[in-house]
Amino acid sequence: GLSSLSTAIAIGFMVVVSAGARLAAEVSFGIMAETVAAFLIAGLASGAPVEAIIGWTAGFVGMWAFGLTRRAYLFRAVEAEQALEQARRAHAAETQAAALAERARIAREIHDVLAHALAGLTIQLEATSALLEQGADTDAVLVRVRRARQLAQEGLRETRRAVGALRGEVDPAPAGIEALVAEYRADGSGTAQLTIDGDRGRLSGPTGDTVIRVLQEALTNVRKHAPGADVSVAVHAGEGPRDAVTLVVEDHPGRGQPAPPSTLAASGGGFGVRGMRERAEQLGGRLSAEAAGPGWRVQLTLPGPGESAGSVIATEEAG
């Protein structure tokens, strides 16, 4: 049974290669050593040639090493498959997160446009209703109706602008800021003072769009909660690359002509301030909205082109 072509030799080879491929290295080494020892003892007892004993031993060791290589290959294949599955899950999670972020961005745009346009329309319609109840003449009513139509047209233009912003097409911000303030004055809500200093060229791109949207939401909130209040708007664009861009909007209820409570105060779902904060945080900036005397103060601070995200917050906390 110990000839070079015997079945026992084949079985020994199958044992060591299977042990190397299927079992831990320490266990398979023990099985291989036992197999070699058994054949050495049998070969010496039966007087097998020395070259046969050496050949069996080398063959067993070689087949065991082949089994180990096969085991390592299988482990690498399993690890590669697991890594691929993890990569797929990570990509799916990133895709979902990107989709949610895009939905939130679109929701902010829609909220800002609709809240602003509908707020102005509501004010004009309420004024028209009041004039009709008071028996005002036709000319006074027509003024309000024309103003409502103008606001509707402006709302459509603003909607188109929002769609352009979603596509990456952003109009110059300074003109948009001045238009918003002029619109507030035209509504008859109160006076509005505007100050823009620094390099106006820095009010472009995402920075300018964020300034416009925050100003738009702040003025809408004034119409809702402090109708008739005077408003002051200050935009500091800065000069140097590390200068922050700031927007400060304050309303002064005691200065203007108090207006009757508006139905706008009960509208909205509380997403305005949260949306403004999200816009600021996307650019590494900060937004605060807090009471200031009898009125309210909204301040937006955005980093300049030379600042890193979060440096505005660190600077303010240090101060």
RODREN-794107 format. One record per residue (C-alpha): z, y, x; residue in one letter. Coordinates in steps of 0.1 Angstrom, whole numbers, padded with zeros to 4 digits, always signed. Example, Ala and Ser with C-alpha at 12.3 -4.5 7.8 and 13.67 -1.06 7.14 Angstrom:
# RODREN-794107
+0078-0045+0123a+0071-0011+0137s
# end
This chain:
# RODREN-794107
+0000+0000+0000g+0002+0024+0030l-0035+0023+0039s-0054+0056+0041s-0071+0049+0008l-0042+0035-0012s-0031+0048-0046t+0003+0057-0032a-0012+0083-0009i-0031+0099-0038a+0001+0100-0059i+0020+0116-0030g-0006+0143-0027f-0004+0150-0065m+0033+0152-0064v+0035+0178-0036v+0007+0200-0049v+0021+0199-0084s+0056+0207-0072a+0043+0237-0051g+0023+0251-0080a+0049+0246-0108r+0083+0248-0093l+0103+0274-0072a+0096+0273-0035a+0131+0259-0026e+0128+0230-0052v+0092+0222-0043s+0101+0222-0006f+0128+0196-0012g+0104+0174-0032i+0077+0177-0004m+0103+0168+0023a+0115+0138+0003e+0079+0126-0002t+0071+0130+0035v+0103+0112+0045a+0096+0083+0021a+0061+0078+0035f+0074+0081+0071l+0100+0055+0066i+0076+0032+0048a+0050+0038+0075g+0074+0031+0104l+0087+0000+0086a+0052-0014+0080s+0039-0005+0115g+0014+0020+0104a-0007+0037+0131p+0007+0069+0146v-0024+0089+0136e-0021+0078+0100a+0016+0089+0099i+0007+0123+0114i-0023+0126+0090g-0002+0119+0060w+0025+0144+0070t-0001+0171+0077a-0019+0163+0044g+0013+0165+0024f+0024+0198+0040v-0011+0212+0035g-0013+0202-0002m+0022+0217-0008w+0011+0250+0008a-0020+0249-0014f+0003+0245-0044g+0024+0275-0033l-0008+0296-0030t-0018+0285-0065r+0016+0295-0079r+0015+0329-0062a-0020+0335-0077y-0009+0326-0112l+0021+0349-0109f-0001+0378-0097r-0025+0371-0127a+0004+0372-0151v+0018+0404-0135e-0016+0420-0137a-0019+0411-0173e+0015+0425-0181q+0007+0457-0161a-0025+0460-0181l-0007+0456-0214e+0019+0482-0204q-0009+0506-0194a-0025+0501-0228r+0008+0508-0245r+0013+0539-0224a-0022+0551-0232h-0017+0545-0269a+0016+0564-0268a+0000+0593-0249e-0028+0594-0274t-0004+0595-0303q+0016+0622-0286a-0015+0643-0280a-0026+0638-0316a+0008+0649-0329l+0008+0679-0306a-0027+0689-0318e-0015+0685-0354r+0014+0708-0347a-0009+0734-0331r-0033+0734-0360i-0003+0736-0384a+0009+0767-0366r-0025+0783-0368e-0028+0776-0405i+0007+0788-0412h+0003+0820-0393d-0031+0829-0409v-0021+0820-0445l+0014+0835-0443a+0001+0868-0430h-0029+0871-0453a-0011+0859-0484l+0019+0882-0477a-0003+0912-0477g-0021+0901-0509l+0012+0895-0527t+0024+0929-0518i-0007+0946-0532q-0007+0925-0563l+0030+0933-0570e+0022+0970-0565a-0007+0967-0589t+0014+0950-0615s+0041+0977-0612a+0015+1005-0616l+0001+0988-0647l+0036+0984-0662e+0042+1021-0655q+0010+1031-0672g-0005+1046-0640a-0040+1059-0641d-0070+1038-0632t-0076+1054-0599d-0042+1044-0585a-0047+1009-0597v-0081+1007-0582l-0067+1018-0548v-0044+0988-0548r-0071+0964-0560v-0095+0976-0533r-0068+0972-0508r-0062+0936-0520a-0099+0929-0517r-0098+0943-0482q-0069+0921-0472l-0087+0891-0486a-0117+0899-0464q-0095+0904-0434e-0078+0871-0442g-0112+0854-0441l-0120+0871-0408r-0086+0860-0394e-0093+0825-0406t-0125+0824-0387r-0107+0838-0357r-0081+0811-0359a-0108+0785-0360v-0124+0801-0329g-0090+0800-0312a-0088+0763-0319l-0121+0759-0302r-0110+0780-0273g-0127+0812-0283e-0101+0840-0281v-0108+0877-0289d-0093+0905-0268p-0056+0908-0277a-0051+0946-0275p-0075+0953-0303a-0059+0926-0324g-0024+0941-0318i-0035+0976-0328e-0052+0962-0359a-0021+0944-0371l+0000+0975-0367v-0026+0996-0385a-0027+0970-0413e+0011+0973-0417y+0008+1010-0420r-0020+1007-0445a+0000+0984-0467d+0024+1012-0474g+0052+0990-0462s+0066+1017-0438g+0057+1035-0406t+0049+1015-0375a+0051+1027-0339q+0031+1009-0312l+0035+1011-0275t+0013+0991-0251i+0018+0997-0213d+0008+0979-0182g-0024+0961-0174d-0041+0953-0207r-0064+0928-0190g-0034+0905-0188r-0033+0903-0226l-0061+0878-0227s-0065+0841-0232g-0035+0820-0244p-0011+0848-0235t-0029+0874-0257g-0033+0849-0285d+0004+0840-0285t+0014+0877-0285v-0009+0883-0315i+0005+0853-0335r+0041+0862-0328v+0035+0898-0338l+0017+0887-0369q+0046+0864-0380e+0072+0891-0372a+0055+0917-0393l+0051+0891-0421t+0088+0884-0420n+0096+0922-0422v+0074+0923-0454r+0094+0894-0468k+0129+0903-0459h+0129+0941-0453a+0101+0956-0474p+0096+0993-0468g+0113+0992-0434a+0099+1011-0404d+0088+0990-0375v+0085+0996-0338s+0063+0974-0316v+0064+0975-0278a+0041+0954-0256v+0048+0954-0218h+0019+0937-0201a+0032+0943-0165g+0012+0950-0134e+0018+0925-0107g+0009+0887-0109p+0046+0878-0113r+0054+0904-0139d+0064+0889-0173a+0045+0899-0205v+0070+0909-0232t+0067+0918-0269l+0095+0934-0288v+0093+0939-0326v+0122+0957-0343e+0125+0967-0379d+0147+0996-0391h+0155+0992-0429p+0175+1024-0431g+0146+1047-0420r+0118+1038-0444g+0116+1041-0481q+0134+1011-0495p+0111+0989-0515a+0121+0966-0544p+0128+0930-0534p+0096+0911-0529s+0089+0876-0542t+0078+0868-0506l+0114+0865-0496a+0117+0832-0514a+0084+0818-0500s+0079+0799-0468g+0095+0768-0455g+0113+0781-0425g+0085+0772-0401f+0077+0808-0389g+0104+0812-0363v+0101+0776-0351r+0064+0780-0347g+0069+0812-0327m+0093+0794-0304r+0069+0765-0300e+0041+0789-0290r+0063+0806-0264a+0076+0773-0250e+0040+0760-0246q+0034+0787-0221l+0067+0784-0203g+0081+0814-0221g+0110+0822-0244r+0115+0838-0279l+0146+0852-0294s+0150+0863-0330a+0184+0879-0339e+0200+0906-0359a+0200+0941-0343a+0221+0965-0364g+0209+0967-0400p+0175+0953-0389g+0161+0924-0369w+0148+0921-0334r+0122+0896-0322v+0115+0894-0284q+0088+0873-0268l+0088+0868-0230t+0059+0850-0213l+0055+0843-0176p+0028+0862-0156g-0001+0843-0140p+0019+0841-0107g+0050+0826-0123e+0057+0789-0129s+0066+0776-0163a+0103+0780-0169g+0108+0808-0144s+0112+0833-0173v+0141+0813-0187i+0157+0810-0153a+0153+0847-0146t+0169+0857-0179e+0198+0832-0175e+0205+0846-0141a+0205+0881-0154g
# end
